[in-house]
Amino acid sequence: MENLELRIENYKTRYSLRNSINFTLLSVLSLLLIVNTRINAQSVDSLVVEAVRNNPQLKSLQYRIIAAEKRSESINTLPAPNFSVEFSQVPSSSIDILNQSNSNNFALSQMFPLGGKLNARAEVERKNALVEGKNYKIYKINLTAAVKMSYYTLWLIDRKIEVQKKNISLINNVIKSVESLYYTNTINQADVLTLQSEIASNETQLLILEKQKEAEIYKLNKLLGRNLDSKDVYAVADFSADILSSSQSKLEELLGSLNPSVKKMDSMIEMNKAMIEANNRELIPDLMVQGMLMRMPRGMLITSKTDPMMINGLGKTELMYGLMASINLPFAPWSINKYKAKEEELYAGISSIEFEKSDMQREMTSQLKGALVKYNTAVDLTKLYNDKVIPLYSKAAESQVSAYQNSRTGITTVIDSYRMLLMQQMNYYMSKADIQTSLAEIEMTVGTTFKKF
């Protein structure tokens, strides 16, 4: 009997020593991983700067602005002149078109749009460049919000992983603390297996969270313009939650004056007005001027009703010139409706944009109110979880473990207490992430970042 007890003690000593060594190695590795993560972690602001600098869609919108500006320059120029050459009445038996034709005609013509048409057309393109500029700002503010939301989602997943690992560690500690009771038959094997099953369940959730993190990194890499397979994305371990200092009325005022989507509607209205002005100027006639040089290599052709005469090819070369001016008549009754109908179309478009702007602003105001409710709720919940809920659940879990060790409660009660503590810790981190994501949503709705006001 003494030998048996000695073997058990030696086994327990080796088991404890092995666990101690493994725990030490695990602690060192975890510390190195945490230190490395902190070194590589990037702030959300640095990622926003990177996204603005590298996002392909944002670059595309920049070039659209440049294209619109260049189009306004190109349209504000005179149309190309027209040069023509004619060799008239060449005998079919000759290939010398220069000297055997009756005349060589060289003409140069130029169209002159009158009434400031070119500048009116250019003004339309300048207004369109402003619309493209608003498209750029819309995508930029949406990109900024998307990066922040993805970043804090990644942060939340990291915290969930951290909580799951901590919960696994706590249950492992419970197993270690009751091992001596198992060897003395104070508890049965079913309790140990139940604890190990709970660890396996947590490890399953840990795997799911790791895959969610991987998917979120792909999304963030896309927004940042990085290689999609890059894994070099780390959120900071902790941060100070931003505080919203502006009132709801102030935010609604800023929405109407700063939101690029609303401002885009104003620019579209201005562009339609410029198009109406350009359309009405089309009723002013265009002037075409033409100059022509005529060369008659066989002399001038002379005819008469009574005595037709024609040079027999021995005449001297004659040079003459001609001038011509012409205008079009866009106000002709059968043409003018084209411009009148276009004007009515553009006015109808303006009315449509005005109602669309009103509806958009109402919808954005509704979204802003909803985001503010989400923000205020998250702020209150974060304080409640941190100051009251989690400390109470932590004490309850410790009490249940102590009661179990003294055989005053069952193992399922201990597991349930740890599950509830895990849930409350998750809720705390979710509410903290909700503060930041709701702020990002408010910034996106208002149309600017809070650092600007």
Secondary structure as UniProt FT lines:
FT   HELIX           2..40
FT   HELIX           44..54
FT   HELIX           56..75
FT   STRAND          82..88
FT   TURN            92..93
FT   HELIX           97..100
FT   STRAND          103..112
FT   HELIX           117..183
FT   TURN            184..185
FT   HELIX           189..224
FT   TURN            228..229
FT   HELIX           248..258
FT   HELIX           260..281
FT   TURN            282..283
FT   STRAND          287..296
FT   TURN            297..298
FT   STRAND          318..327
FT   TURN            330..331
FT   TURN            333..335
FT   HELIX           336..384
FT   HELIX           385..389
FT   HELIX           390..405
FT   TURN            406..407
FT   HELIX           411..446
FT   HELIX           450..452
//
